[in-house]
């Protein structure tokens, strides 16, 4: 059996990013946290925390953190059902669930799911942001218990449920279109006009361009790792980019933004993958996520 206090210390360091902050939330000294982490590392025979700024869990450490998270959630669920159970001072620490989600979902609909879930649940959500094509990898590595992902096939040990599609349109401000696409949105214009990409994993602009001109296009791109900055940059004439319809609908109506080519959206299917473990709070989170997605996403 693994000592729960040692597991909790490792999980706190991974969650808070430092021994000092972990000590504060656990109401002990940093020295005590360090001793607990070191003791568990000795018992496991492997490093669990990479010391740095911030401190990060190793692959083994992340799996132990996931185990500690599940134990915390299950204990919280038990106390919810059996309020007469004796309370421990450490119970003041809220149980939390780590979930991977893509930035555009967080900006457009996932907060509604969080709000719905939070109305009847005290469990906290600890979100990890990544591209929808890569969030499933957090599940594979055991870092999270659920993820919004473009991957349909279930990750080993998980269930997959289709949520709908997040619709994107290629948008820019009218001045930008006149400057760069005055003669049309063709290959010659696309290889010169600055585009916007979220990060190195963002291939949505390239996908749209390939569909439009029917060949791969080497797009010049500004890198902006922010969904809101994407919209602001398009409005300011910095570049063109694929923006979620939900975020630019009013700008399209007012004419502040226009589609590069009308009626050429790209739909990105999204799925909810969650561990198969029978955890009631995860089932409630799934219900909230499904409700919010059905209200916001394309069928």
N, C-alpha and C positions, 0 to 999 in steps of 0.2 A: 504494500500500500504506500502511495506517495503522501507525504505530509502536506496537509492542506495549507498550513501557514507558509511553507516553503514555496508551494505552487503559487499562492496568492502574491508573494513577494516578487517572483519572476514576472507574473502577469502585470503587476502594478508598474514595474520598471518598463516593460514593453509598452504599456498603454500610455504612461506619463512621459516617457522619453528620458528620464533621469532618475538616479537613486534618491536625490533630494526631494523631488516632487512625489515620488512613490512613498517616501517616508512620511511626508505631510499627510497624504490621504489615508495612510494606514496608522497614523498616530504613533509612530515609533521613530527611532533615530536612523539616519542614513547608515550608520555603522551596523545597526541591526538588520536592515534590508540587505546590505552587502554580505553579511555573514550568512543570511538565509539563502541568498542566491548562490554563494560559493558552496554551501553545504549541499544544496540540491545538485549543483554541477558535479561535485565529487561523487555523489551517490549515483547519478546517471552515467558519469564517466564521459561527459561531453560539455563543451561550452554551450551555454544557453542564451547569453547576452553578449552582444558586441559592444564593448564600452566605447562611447564616443559622444558626439553632440549632434543629434540625439543618440541615446542608447537604443539599439535595435535587437530584436530576437534573432537568433540563428534559426535554421530550418527546424531543428529539434526543439528549440525554445518556442517557436511559433506553434508547434503541435501541442506542446504542454500548455501554452497559454489558451489554446482552443479548448483543451480539456478542462482547465480551471474555469474558463468562461461558462462551459456547459454545467459544471458542478454548481457554480454560483447561481445560474439561472434556474436549475432544478430545485435548489434549496429555497430560492425565493418563491418558486411556484408552490412548494410544499407549505411554506409559511402562509401563503395566500389562502390555501385550502384549510390549513390547521392553525388558526391564529393563536391557539392556546399554547403552542410550542414555546419553550423558553427562548428569550432573545439573547444574543451575544453582542457585545459592543461592535464587533466587526460587521454585524448585519447592517449597520448604518451605511456601509458602502453599498451603493446601488449595484444590482446586477446589470451587466451590459452585454450587448450582442454586437459583434463586428460584422459589418455588411459591406461588400464592394459594390459600387455604383458608378456609372459614367456621369461626367460633369453635366451633360445636356439634360439627362433625366433629373438630376438634382435641381437644375435651374427651372425645369418646366413642370414636373409633376410629383417627384418623389417626396418633396416636403409635405404635400397633401397626405401622402401615405403615412409619414411620420406623425403628422397631427392626428390623423384618425387612430393610429395605434396608441398614441400617448394619452388619449382621452380615458382609457380604461386600463392602462398598463404603466407600472412604475419603472419597468426595465428601460435602460438607456440604450441608445443606438450609437455605435462608434463607426463612422463611415470612412471607408477607404476609397479614394477616387482613382479611376483608371479608365482607359478607353474601353468601350463596350466589347471590343474584340479581345481584350486582355483581362477583364475582370474574372473570367472563369479560372484563370491561372491562380488567382488568390485562393479559390476553392480547392484546386488540385494540391496546392502546397499546404493546405490545412490552416491558412491564416484567417479565414473568415468562415462563417456558418451559412451565409447566403449571399447571392450576387444577382444584380441585374446585368444580363449579358446578351450578346448577339448569338451566342452558341446555343443551338437547339439540342444537340445530343447531350444527354445527362452526363455530368462529371461523375466519376466512380463514387458511389455512396450518396448520390444526390438525386432529387426529383427535379424535373424540368417542366415548367408551365409557360405556355405562350402568353405574353401580356398584350401584344399589339405591335404597332409600328410607329416609330418616331419619324415624322415627315420633315424633310429638309428641302429648301429651295435655294438655288444659286442667286445671291443678291448682291447689289452694289448700289451706291447712290447715283442719281442721274448724271451728275458731272463726271464721275468716274467712267460711266458707260460711254458718254460722249467722247471722252478723251481717249479711251483705250479700245472701245468697240464701235467706233463711229461707222466703220465699214462692215460691221457684222461680227458675230462671235465665231470666228474660224480658228484654224490651227495657228496661223501667223499671229493673230491677236493674243491667243491664249499663252503662247510661249514668251510673250513680252509683258503682258499685264500682270502686276503683282497680285497674288492670291493670299489668302489667310489660311494657316493651318494651326491646329491646337497644339500638337507636339509631333514628334517623329513617327508616332503610330497612326496619325490622322491621315487616312487615305481617301476621305470622302470627296474632296475637291477633285482629286485625280480620277476617281470613279466617275464623277459627273462629266468631266472633260472627255474621258475615254468613250463614254456612251454617246456624247454629243458629236465628236469628230471621228469616232470609230477607230481610234488608235491611241497608243500610249502617248501622253504629253508630259514633258518635263516642265512643270510649272514653277516659276519663281514665286517664292512665298515668304511672307512675314510669319514668324512663329509667335502666337499669342495663347498661352495656356489659361485662358479664361473665357467662359461662354459669354458673359456680358461684354467683355472687351471685344469679342468677335463682332457683336452687333454694333458697338460704338465705333469700331474701326471701319466697318462698312459704311456707317452713316457719315463718318468724317472723310471718306474717300481714300482711305489708306490702301484698301484692296477689295477684292470680291471674295466671298466665302459662302459655304453652305450653312445656312442658319435655320434652326428649328422654326417651323411656321408659327408655333405658339408664341415665340418671342418677337417675331417681326410682322405679325399680321396687321397691327395698327400702322406701322411704318409703311407697309405696302399700300394700305388704304389711303394714307395721306400723301403718298408719292415721294416720301423721304427716301425710300428704297424701291428699287424695281427688280424684277427678275431678269437675269441676263437673257434667258430664252423662256418665254411664257409657257406654263404648263409642262414643265420638265422636272417634277419633284423626284427626290430619291427617298424611298421608304426604307428605314433600317429596322428590321424585326428585332424585338426585344423579348427575352425570356427571363423568368425568375427561377433560379436554381437554388435549392435549399437542401441541407442535409436530410437524409432519410430518418434520422433519429426522431423518435416520437417525443417531441418537446412541445407542450401546449402553447407556450409563449411564441414559438416559431410558427405554429399554425395560425395564431392570431395575427402575427405580423404578415404572414402570407395573405390572409384575408384583406388586410388593410392595403397591401401593395396591389392586390388584384383589383380592388374597388377603385383606387386612385388611377390605376393604369387604364381601366375600362372607360373612365370618364374623360381621359386626356389623350389617349393614343388612337391612331387610326386602326380600324379592324384588321 
